[in-house]
Amino acid sequence: MSSSSEDTGRMDMKEYFEFLELPLEDIELATNNFSDGNQITESHISSRSSSKFYKGQLEKSSGETINIVVQRSPQPARVINEVYMSRYKHKNILSTYKMSETDDWELLIVNKDEASERLDRHLSGSTLTWIQRLKICVGVADALSYLHFDAEVNHTVIHCDINSSNILLDRNWEPKLKGFQFAVRTKKHHLQLISKYNGALQYMDPAYEKTKGLTHKSDVFSFGVVMFEVLFGRDACISITDEDNWYFVRLAKLHYEKKTLDEMIDPDLRKQMNLESFNVFTETAYYCLKEQRSQRLNMTQTLRRLEKALELQSIHEHSTAVVQGRSPCWKGRNLDHLKFRLSDIELATNKFSKTHCIGSGGYGMVYKAKLDHYDDINSPLIEGKNIDEIPKKNSYVAIKRIFSRVDGQGEQGFFAEIEMLSNCKHRNIVSLLGFCDEGPEMILVYEFCPNGSLDEYFGNTDNVTNLTWAQRIQISIDIAQGLKYLHTSTECRKTIIHRDIKSANILLDENWVAKIADFGLSRLHHACQQGSTLVTNNIAGTDLYLDPEYLSTGKLKTKSDIYSLGVVLFEIMCGKLAYDKSYNEKGLPSVARQCFIGGTIKNLVDPEIKEADENIFMLNGGVNQDSLETFSKIAYQCVAETQSERPTMDVIIQELEKALNFQASNFFIIFVIAKIVKLTDFDHAFTEKRQRQPPYVT
């Protein structure tokens, strides 16, 4: 608060009103003596009383002319409190400019003509975009947080009549809070007893019926109603009967709890919303409407959450604008050599026919087709060179056609993958061969991995291939090597945190080499230190694979990927996916931790690797016990619930290689024993076994 406003705050009521006094003659001159032509009949401030409003131009002593709105009230007692409360200075509070009295006991309140409309008149229709609605809510929340906690040291101001008709919008759609005729000033956190609640009943704090008193949490409840009005695009005064004051509130809470809010929102408005912004906003509004005051947010908490919703929406709209712009340059890099023509892709896939489709998900469809492409997009011989001079190869590729989603995640993932993968070259990272961004199409082209994704080999699948224990360890090493590469920054590449490591995002090439894929949720870590932390409220990933510390605190580290890797390692050992029904609601990570601590981890091992090779390997079904113990121990350490307890990638790779060496020595010993005892059918059985197995990769 400025020094001048502090002086104003120390004035008593009489001094403050004297400070605002303006000669009646000046107001009459400004409004052409309150002529009918100057009376405002619409599009400006309203009142519940019979007050009339006039526009005018007031000439100040300096010669400057300002536009004003004059409220002519025949009931001075009802508006005098509003004038006095306007002494609190905030950009989102409508303050009284001047005032005067007439001989007919009328009070004239003069405001600068800043406000254009009341919010309630713009709830429906397309005038206000979603981001404008968010900004309006942030502004009102900021004003209320100021009144509740910052306006005075030991006191709080309770507005007592928060509703959409008491929120004015200026020409830039900035909100101005008014309607302080029922406001009270009380000690902070104290209950203010009043004989009768005078605000709109649809916004009334339900706790008032029991206490007959109001607190700053009463304003929070009323503001929660306004937030749902902004979301639904309709006024809260829609009760079926006059007695049903909280019909709108019950309706809003019911749809939130049933996850059917979309039924109440204009589809055109819903299309604008970023999903995360929408979730933060609706959760905040819901917790403002809790019947018990102790369970409600306060206004400062509400403000912080709304600012986060606005930030998420702003990021989304910026990303969408970039998508629509289709910029050919990526942070100074020309990626023209990565572009595929849509006509070539449509020809190769027969216009995305079902016969070419090999998979689908929440972000798009994947097709298999033959295309001409450059073999190594990251080669310095390609970038910046004349494209026509570079030879191409023709081979099968995987083509991901990304959906244009309402929440904008498809577009964000499209650009994230290009940014991440165009800088990556590693045998355990899937190769991006190019992209297409013609018209509405967003298409990514990758190397084709004929053996599919790792999750296809676990659980109740139709896949007859059984990966041996040695092959599973090698796949685990491949994944770990890929993650180490991502987590290690170089001069030309920042650290990458994948954020969605899971078996469905591990692809297997023709030689069963594992490759990490799907970088749509990945984050570039601009810090040089590998152990440093990113803090974000934008939690992303897949349930059961998510780092619990990141989920609860928003602290994102490379160790978050290590937790997800640990879940995948246990999937590899158990032969079941993390969300298999046999684990009930706990999920694999929790069950595996309990079994490891209890010494029963062997009970989880996939029977296929314990029993499938009995006739050949005899000893423990072919699984070396030292190998299994080493593997399960490092997997257990990876799924530690706190980031600090998890091992580094170097330690993980070292232990996995140790497990593989134990298994290799076990294989050699059994092979020698078999030859010594002259098991003549060993070679025949082994050959038959290998014919139905994928080749072992060392």
N, C-alpha and C positions, 0 to 999 in steps of 0.2 A: 504494500500500500504506500502510495506517495505521501510526502510530508503534508501536502495540502489536504489529502483525503483523511490523514490522521487527525488534522485539526478539525475537519468537519465531523469526524467520529466523536470528538470530545464535546461537541456542541450539545446543549440540551435541546428539547423539542422546539421551544419558542425561538431560540437563536437560529436553529436550522431553518425554520419556516421564514424568519426574517431574511435570511441569506438568499432564499429562493424568490422572494417577492418581486413581482413585475407589475408596473402600473396597468390598470385595467384598460386605459386608453390605448396603450401600445398593442394589446391583444385584439381589441376591437378594430384597430386600424389594420392589423395583420390579416384578420379574417373577413375584412369588408363588413364589419359590424354583424358578424355571424349570419351572413347572407345564405340563402338556400343554395346558391351556386357554390358556396364553399363547404357546405355540409357534406360529409363523407357517408355514403350509404352502403358501400361495399368495399371489399379488398383492403380494409384497414382495421384498426383496433375496434374491439367490441366490448360489451360489458353486460353483466346480468341486470344491472339497474337500467333506468331509462335515460342514461347519459347519452348525450349527443357528441359527435366528433366533427371537428372542422379542420380543414387544411388551411394553411396560410403562409405568408412570408413575413418574417420579422427582421427589421433592420436594427442591428446592434449599434452601440455608440461609436464603434470604430468605423461604421459605414458598411460593414459586411452584412450581406443578406443571407439568412438561413431559412430553410423550409421547416415548418413546424406542424404538429398536430395538436389540437386543443381539445381536451375532454371537458365538457360542460356538465357537471354533476349537481343535481339538486339535493343530493344526500351527502354532504361533506363528511359526516361521521364515518361513512362506509369506506371512504377512500383516503382519509387522512393518514391512516396507518401505512397505506401503500406509499404515500409520499415520504413518510419518515423512514421506512425501511429502504427506500431507494438510495439512502446515503451510503450504503455499502457498495463500494466501487469494484466492479468486475466487468470484463468485456462482454460477458453473456448475461448480464442483468440490465434490464431497462431502467435507466435512472431518470428522475424528474429533472427537467431543465429549469423551468420557472413555474410559478403559480401566482394566482390572484383570487380575490373574492369580489362578489358583486353585492349590490344592495339587497338582492332577493335571496340572500343566504345560499348562493350557489358558489361552488368551488371550481375554479378553472385551473386545470393541470396542463402544463405545456411540456411536450416532448419534442425533441428533434425528430424530424421525419426520416427515421432510419428504417423502421420496420415496414415491410411490404404486406405481409399476410400472416394469419394465424396458422399454426401447424395443422390444426384439425381440418382446415379447408384444403390441405394438400396431401392428406393421408392416402386417398385413393387417386387413381390416375397415374400418368407417367411423368408428371412434372419433376418429381424427385427421384433420382437414381438411387441405387442401394448405397453407393459410397457417400452421397449427399445425406442420406438418412443416417448413416453411421456418424458423420461429422456433426449432425444436429444433436444426436444423442450424447456424443462426447462433450459438446459445448454445454449442454444442460447439466450433465453430470459434473463437469468442472465447476459450474456456478454453484451447484448444491454442495459439492465438497468444500468449496470456499466458505459458504454460509455455515456449514456444520462444524468446520474445524479451524478455519483460518481467519474469519472475519474479526473475531475477538479472541483474546487469550483464554478467558475463563467461561465464556458464554457461547452458546450456539443459537443460531436462528433457524427455527422450524417454519417452513413455508406454509404448510397446512392446506394448500390447495393446488398441488401439482396436477395439472391435466393439460391435454394438448391444445386447449383454447387459450391457455395462459403462457404459451410459448410462441413468440413472434419471430418472424424471419425477415432479415433485412434484404437488401437488393442482391447481396452475395450469398444469400441463404444461410447466413450466420444466425444462430438462435439468440433470442433475447428473452430472458425469463421475467415475467411480470405477475400481477395478481397478488400482491402482498397484503391485501386488505384484512386477511385473517392470520397473518404471520405473527409468531410469538418469539420472544427472546427469553431464554432460560439458561440456567447453569448447564454446562456440558454433561451429557449422559443422565440428566434428571428427567423425571416424568413431569410433563406440563399438564396439569388438570384443567379441563375446560368444561363448561356446563353443556355445551352443544357443539358438535362438529358441523361446521358451516360449508365445507367444501363439497364437491360433487361426490355423490354416494358411491358411484362406480369405482372410484379411486380410493375409497376410505380404508384405512388400516383396519383389518378385522379384529385386531387386538384391542381396538378402542372400545368395542362393545363391552368388554370385560373390565377394562381399567378406567374407562372414561377419561383417559389421558393420552397424550401424544409424546413421542420422542422423535429424534432425527430419523429413526428407523421407519417412522410413519411416512415420511417423505420418500424413503427408499421403496416402500410398497407402491406408492402412487406412481413413482417413476417406472417401476416394473410394468405397470399397466400401460404407461405411455410407450414403453419399448415394444410391447406386443402390438399396440396400435400401429406403430411404425412398421413392424414386420408384416402384419396382416393387411395393412392399408385400409383400415376401417376404424370408426369411432367405438369407444368402449360402451357407449350408451345404446346398447342393442338388446337390453334385457327383454325377455318374453313378457314378464309382468312387472309392475311397478315395485313389487316386493322383492324381486330377484336382483338385488343390487350387484351381486358378484357373478352374474351369469358369464360375462366376458372373461373374468379371471378364471373361473372353473373351466371354461372352454379352452383357454390357452394352456392351462396346466395339463388338462386331459390329453390334448394333441401332442404336447411335449413328451409326456410319459409314454404314450402309445407310439411315439416316433412317426406321427402322421402330420407334422406341421406343414408339409408340402401341400396338403389339401386346403390349407387356409391362405396360401400365399399366391399372389398373382404370378402366373407362369413366366411372364416376361421379366418380372422383377427377380424371380428365383434363378433365371438363367444368368443373371449378372453376378450372382453370389459365389464367392470362393467358399468351398465346403468348410475349411477350417475356420474362416471368419464367421460363417453362419453358425457353426457349432459353438464357438466362444460367445457369440452374441446371445444365442437362445439359452444357453446354460446360465449366463449371467442374469438374463431377464427372469428365468425360472427361479433362481435363488433370491431374487428380490421379492418374490411373491410368497415366500414361506410364511405360514400363518404365525409361527412363533418368532418373535422379534430376534431372539438369540440366534436363530438359524439363518437369518438374513445377512447378506453382505452389508457393509457400510458404504457410504458414497465414495470414499477414497478407493476402496477395493473395486467397486463398480466401475469407477473411472479408469483404473489401470487395465481392467479386463476389456473395456470398450476401446481403449487405445490400442490394445493388442489386436482386437478384431479389425480395427481400421488399418493397422499396419499390414495385416495379412491380406486384406482386400486391396490395398494400394499395390503391394507386391504382385498380386494376381493380375491387376489391371495393367500394370507396367509390362508384365510378361506377355499378356494377351496382345498388347499394342505392338510388342516386338514381333510376335507371331504374325500378326496381320501385316506388319511392315515387310516381313521376309527379308531381313537384311542379309546381303551376301557375304559380309565380312564379320568375323568372330574375333573381337578383341584384337584387331590388327592382323588377323590371319585370313588369307584368302582361301576359301575352301571350295572354289568352283570345281576343282578336280574330283570332288566327292559327290557332285550332283548327278543324279539319274533323271532321265526324262520320264515323265509320267506315262507317255505313250509306249515307251519300251517296257515299263513294268506291267502295264495293262496287257500288252501283247504277250509277255512271258507268262502271265497268270491267267490268260484268257478272261481278262477283265475281272480278276479276283473271284474266279469260279470256285465252287465248293470242292471240286476235285483237286485243287491245288492247296486247299486249307489243311494245315497240319496242327493247328492249335488255336486257342482263344483264351482271353482273360479279361480282367476289368478295364484294361487300357487299350486293347486292340486285338486284331486277328493276325495270325502268322501263316504265311504261305511259303511253299517250296517251289522254286522255279529256276530255270537256267538263265543267266544273264552274263553279258560281257562286263568285266570289271577290272580295275587295277589290282594287282596282287598284294601290294604293300602300300597302303595309303599314307603311312608315316615316313616313307623313305624321303630323304632330302632331295633325291633325284626327281621326285614327282612334284612336290609343292613348289609353285612358282615357275614351273617349266611349261613350255608350250604343250598343251594337252594332246594335240594331234601327233606329237612325236613319240608318245609313250605307248608301248604295246599293252594290250589287254589280254586277259584269259577268259575263257568261257567255262563256267562251272555252275553247279547247283549252289544257290544261296538261300538264306532265310529272309523273308520280307515281312516286316512288321508294319501293318497299316493301323495307325493310331487313331482311336476314337477322339472326336471333339467333345469332351465332357463338360457338363455344367460347371463343375468345380474348378475347371482349368488345369487339373493335374495332368491331363494328357499332353497339353501344350508345353507345360513346364518340364515334363519328363522327356519330351522330344528334344528340347534344347539342352537339357542336362546331359543326355546320352551323347549328343554330338560334341558338347564341350569336353566331357570326360574322355570318351573313347578315341576322339581324334588326336589325343595326346598320348595314348597308351599303346605299347607294343610289348607283349609278353605271351609266352606259350600257354599260360593259364588264365589269360583274359580273352574273352571272345573278341574277335576282330570286327570292327565296324568297317564296312566296305564303301558306304556312302549313304546318301539320303535324298529324298525328293520333297519339295515344299511348293508344289504348284497348286494355285487356287486354294481350296480348303483342305487339300490332301497333305498329310504329314506321314511320311514313310521312311523307315530306317531299313537298311540292307546290311545283313551280317554274313559272316562265314557260316556255312551250313554244317551242323554237327549231327551226323546220321544216327548216332546212338541215343539221341533224345536227352531228356533231363534226368537228373539223378533220382528224383522222387518217383519216377516211373518204375523203379526197381524195388520199391519198398511197399509194404502194406498189401492190401487185397487188390493186386493188379493182375492183368492177364499176361504180363510179361513172363515168359518161361525162362529167361536167362537168369542164372544165379551167379552173382559176383562172389568169387572166392574171398577168403579173409585177406590174403595178400593183395588182391586187387583193390579191396576196400581201403586198406591202409594207403596204397599208392594214390588212390583218388583223394584221400584226406590230405596227403602231402601236397598234391597238386593244388588243392584249394588253399592250403596254408601258404604255399609259395606265391600264389596269385595275390593273396591279401597282403603279404609282406611287401610285394611290389607296389601295391596301391598305397600302403601306409608310409612308404619311404619317398620323401620329396627329393626332387633334383632341381637343378638350375632352371630347367624348362618346364617342370611339372610340379604342381603343388600336391600335398598329401590329399588323398581321396578317402573319405569314409563312406563305405558302401551303403549302410543303413538297412539293407534288406537281404542279408545273407541267409539263404535257406536252400534246401535241396532242390526246390523247383527252379531256382536261379543258378543251378550248376549244370552245365551242358557237357556231354561226352562226345568227343570226336570219333573218327573212324578207328583210331588206335586206343580208344578208351582213355584218352587224356582229358582230365577235367578242366573246364574253363568257366570262370565266373562271368555271369551275364546280368542284364537288366540293371542299368545304372540310373534309372529314372528318378530315384529318391536320393541319389548320392549327393554328398556335400564336399566341396573343395575346402580344405583346411589351410587357411593362409598363414597360420603360425608356423614358424620354422621348427619349433620343438615338437617332436612326435608325441610327447606326453601331455601337451597343453590341451585345454578344454574349450569347446564351443558351447555356449549356453543358448538354448532356444526353447520357445514354447511350442514350436512347430514339430511335434512328435510324429515320427513317421517310421514305418516298418510293418512287420507282420506279427500278430499276437503269438505268444509262446517262444518266438525267436528274439523278442525285444529285450534288450538289456534292462533289468528292473530299475537300476539306478538312474539310467537315462530317462526311463518312463516316469519316474517319480519326481525327478529334479530338473529335467531338461538338460543335464550336463552330458554332452555328446563327446566321446573320445574314440580313438582307434580301439580302445578296450571294449567299446560297445559292439564292434564287429567280432571281437574275440568271443564274447558271450554267444553270439549267434552261431559262430563256428563250432563252439562246444555243443550246441544243440544238434547241429548237423552231424558231428562226430558220434554222438549217441544214437542218432538215427541210423547211421552207417553200421554201428555195432549191433543194434537191436533189430534192424530190418523192418522197422515200423516208423511212420511219420510222427512228428511231435504231437499231433492232435489226434492220434489213433484213439478209438473209443475205449480200448482196453485200459488206457490210463485215466479214464473218467474225466472229471473236470480239472484235475490237477495238471495234466499235461506231462510230457516226457521229462522236461528239466527238473521238476520237483520230485518226480518218482525216482529218477536216476540219482539225484543227490541223496535221497533217503536210502536207497539200496546200497550206494557206495559206502556211506557212513555205517550202515548196518552190516556190511560184509556180504551182502547177497547180490552183488552186481552181476554175477554169472547167470542169475535167473533171468536176466533181461536179454542175454545174448541170443541172436537170431538162431533158431534151431537149424536153419539151412546150412550154416557154416559149422555147426557143432556135429551134425549128423550126416550131412549129404555125402561126405567122403569117407565114411566109416570103413567101407569095404577096401578102400585103397590105403588110407593113412593110419588107421587103427588107433594110434595114440591120441586120445582126447579129440577124436573127430578131425584131426588135421590142424587144430588151432593150438598153437604154442601158448602155454599158460603165462609165461613171462611176457610174451607179446601182448596178450589180452590185458594183463594187469597194467602194463606200461601205457597202453592205449587208453584204458578206462580211467586211469589216474589223471592223465593230462586233459582228457575230456571233462572230468570232474572239476579240475582247477579252472578250466575255461568258463564254466557256468557258475562260478562264485558270484554271490549276489552283489558284492561291491566291486567296483572297478579296480581298486588298489590291490585286491587279492588275486587278480587274474595274471597269468604269465605273459611274457612277451612273445612275439611271433618267432623269434630266434629259438627260444626255449621249446615252443610248441613243435617246430620243425625238427629240432634235435631229438625230442622224445618220440615223435612219430617215426622218424628214420630208425631209431633204436628198436621200436616195435616191429618194423619191417625186417630188420636184421635178425631179430629173434625168430620171426616166422620163416625167413629164408633158411636159417640154420636148421630149423625143425624139419623143413622139407628135404634138405640134403641128408640129414641123419636117417630119415625114414626111407629115402630112396636107396641109401647104402644098405640098410638092414634088409630091405626087400631083395636086393641083388644077392646078398650073402646067403640068405635062406632059400635062394633060388625059387622065388614065387614066380613061376613061369607065366602066370596070367597077369602079372603086374603091368607089363608094357602094353598089353592089349587093353586092359581096363583103363590105364592112364590115357592112352590114345583116344579111346571112346569118350572118355570124360572131356578131354580137351576139344573134341569136335563140337560139343554142345555148349562150350564155355567161350566167352570172349578171351582173346589172347592176354596173357600176363604181361603187364608193362613194368619194366624196371625203371 
